[in-house]
Structures are given as structure tokens and as C-alpha cells.
């Protein structure tokens, strides 16, 4: 491996670094997005588990999970007006 690097000229070495760096960035981006989705799913499962432990019904849980924050803000403004 060291012999391969020693036989490369400067341009070839920079090209190798650029290509491998680009592939590494793509790999990190894919792994990061997968990790983010896994964490979101895990947090949602823990939230549902906590709501079940508190004795909430399935309809209450559905209401909480599908609540739209912007709709809640609009309703709060209408109630205060």
C-alpha cells in the first residue's frame, strides 16, 4: 500500500484524496440520516409507551400525536380574541 502511494505523483494523490473524500462525505450523510430516522422512531415509541403507562386511551394518544402546532396556535388566538 505504501509503495502505491510512493509511486503516485502529486496530481494523482490529490485526485485519490478528492474521490475518496467525496465518497466518505456521501457515506456519512447516508449514515447520519439513517441514525436520525432511527432516533425519531425510538423517541416516538417511548412517547407512546409513556402515554400508555399513564393510562391514556388510544384515541387520546392519536389526538396527541396528530395535533398540529399551528392549528393549536390559531385556536389559542381565537380563544383569546
N, C-alpha and C positions, 0 to 999 in steps of 0.2 A: 504494500500500500504506500509506504513512504517512497519507494522507488518511482511509483506512478506520479506522485506529486513532484518529485525531483526532476522528472523528465518533462514536465509541463512548462511552457513559457508563461509569462505574466498574463497575457490575454486569455489563455485557456483556463488558467486558475481563476481569474475574475469571472469568466463565464460559468465555470463549475459552481462557484460560490453563489452567483446570481440565480442560477436554475435551482440549486438545492435550497436556497433561501426562500424562493418563491413557493416551492413545494412545501416547505416547512410552515410557511405562513398559512397556506391553504389547509394543511393538516391541523394546525392549531385552531383555526376558525371553525372547522367542522367539529372538532372535539369540544370546543367551547360551547357551541350551540347545542350539541347533544347533552352536555353536562347541565346547561341551563334548563332544557326541557325536562330532564330527569328531576332536577331540584323543584321545578314548578309542580310537577306531578306529585312528588313526595310531600310538598307543603300542602297541596290541595287534599291529599289523602289524610294527612294529620289533622287538618281543619275539620274534615268530615267526621273523622274518628272522635275528635273532641266534642263536636256538636252532638253526636250520638251518645257519648258518655254523659252529657248534660241533660239528656232526655228529650231532645228536640225531635219533632216528628219529621217524616220525610218531606212533607210539604213546607215546613219551616226551613229545612235545610235547602230545598230547592229555591225558596224565596231569597234566602241569604246569598246563595251562590249566583243567582241570576240578577241580583239587584244592580241597577245601572246607577253609577255615582252621579252622572249628570242629571238623570231623572230625579234622583233624591234631592239634588241641589235646587232644581226647578220647583219641586213640591215644597221645599222649605221656604223658598222665596215667596211662593203663592200664599203659604200659610201666614207668613209674616206681613204680607201686604194688606 
